[in-house]
Every structure is written in C-alpha cells, then in structure tokens.
Amino acid sequence: MKGVVFLGDRECAVKEIPDPVPGDGEVVVRMMASGICGSDLHLLRGTTREGAVKRGDRIPGHEPSGVVAQVGPGVRQVRCGDRVSVFHYLGCGRCRWCAAGFLQWCSQTRGYGGIIDGAHADLILTDERNCIPLPEALSFGDGAFVACAGGTAYASLRKLALTPGETVAVFGLGPVGLSGVLLASALGCRPVGVDILPERLALAERTGAFAVVDASREDALSVLRRLTGGEGVPAGFEASGSAEGRKMLVDALGRGGRGVFVGAGSQEAVINPGDLIGRQLTLMGSFVISLGMAWEMVCFLAEQKISFDPIVTHRFPIEEAPAAYRLADTGRCGKALFVWE
C-alpha cells in the first residue's frame, strides 16, 4: 500500500509500505477519506531530520473513514464491505476508561499517527470495537470529521449545554472551530466566528455563522458585547490554541458564562481567578470525543441531515500528500482531505 512518512523539516513523502494483516479481533479498513488535522501539522512542524530517522516509516493521520476490507479471527459484528468511521485511539479494552468509551484515557492508549500507523495510507489496521457504522446518509468525508475535528467540536458543544437562540463565540476558525460553527448553527444557536484570516472568516459565513469578527481589524470584545446587548456571550468555544484566543474567550463571557478550551498550543496561563469568581464562570477543557458519543454523533448527523462538506476546501489523492501538507501548513484553507475513488 501507499502511505505518507515524515522526512523532517516540514517535508513528507509517499512510500510503498507492507499491507497490515489483521490479528484476533482486528480488521483492516480501506480508506475512502482521511483528513489532515492540526495535530498532524504540529507533528510535521516539530519533526527534525534526526527525529524522522527515529520515527521511521510511521504513518501519520488520525481521521480514518472507509470500508472494511479484511477481518481477523474472532471478529463477530463487523463484516467486509461495512462503511465505517474509525475511532482514532486504541485501548486495552478491559479497564474502566475503555469500558466507558474513553479509550484515549486508557493507560495503554495508542493514538493513530503517533506510536502506531495512522490513516494517511491506503489501509489502516484497527480493532473491531473501533469501527463506528456509517449510514449511507453520511459521506466518507463526514466519517473522517467524526473521527476527530467534527467529533471534538461535538463533544465540546455538548459540554456547553447550549440552548436554541444562545449566542456562542467561536475563537479560532480552523476545521475544529468551523465544525463548532456548523454544529452550533444546526442546534439553533447564533455562532459568532472570530479569527484573523479572511479565508477562514469567509468559510465561517459559509458554514452558518450568525456573524464573523476579524480580530486583526476590529475590537472583537466590543463587537461581541454589542451583539449581546452589552452582557457578554453566554457561551464560548476556543479552538485557536493561542494565549490571545483563550484570554479573549474568558473576557468575552458574561456573568454565569460557560467556556470550553479545545485548541492545543500555548502553555501560557490566561485565567484571572477574580474573573472566574466574580462572574461565576464555568470553564472546561475538552479532548476529542468518546467512543460512545461518536456513535451518538453519527445518528445525530444522519437524523438532522448535517454534512461537514462546506468546510472541505481541498481534496487530494494520497499520491499528492506533499502538496496537501504544504497547503494545510499555510493555514489558509478549510479542511484538506485525502480521498480514494
């Protein structure tokens, strides 16, 4: 099969790699769509030439969606030909976190594209329990969003417990933030997208934003207060990973506001305890989605006829991975997907 490998210094290549063979309880899924995530870009940017040698031919990517191509012994529920989205962490399957569907918290967790081969290849090896059935109403691209970007946004919005009509500010309009805009709009809320890149502000408008704010040209806090009658927003969603975006989230919340931090990046402390106490804010972190909630999300998308397609701006065959990664690395696009015919 063909798979992507990192060469260091923001370069990658496509190589021929041996096909995976399923063991007990495992299946091989032939990829039909797989997204480039911000976490893949963090890894690309942080891999040196020496680091690439140590990493070897480890395949990146953790947004897999495709068709089951082969099943190993002991597989009972998944069959060849099944359309699936693949949950992107493997766990031991026996601890309390795996039982609850939080495989990412298992002491033996293994994330795709990290210490095991990921989804930027023709085939991926996974456990039977990681296969989430994908109904015909959803595209393989939607399945890739469920695996990470869209799933992360869905889990975060669930924590905010939004009610229809509420204004929710979304700081950082990469694919996760744009997914938050799209889903909040579908829930009947008024998402306001905040970013500094015109391309992403335009995408937010296309995906259902009630309003957008160019923080490089406008005082975002003043605009948000104006949109809420001077009160501040009741809910906020931070996907920028920047100290500025996180501080803006806290400052934008009104009394009793709820905020969720999603973006990975800066380690700078931005919370003033006086703000937290005086305005009685509820601030939360969110890290991807649970396996059980991913099943729930698939049903929600199918029932509500929601697609993430408006966020996708570029599609590439796996052979064009270097060009795809170069584009995604600029930050001046929506979602870039690898697709297979």
Order of alpha helices (4+ residues) and beta strands (2+ residues): beta-beta-beta-alpha-alpha-beta-beta-beta-alpha-beta-beta-beta-alpha-alpha-beta-alpha-beta-alpha-beta-alpha-beta-alpha-beta-alpha-beta-alpha-beta-alpha-beta
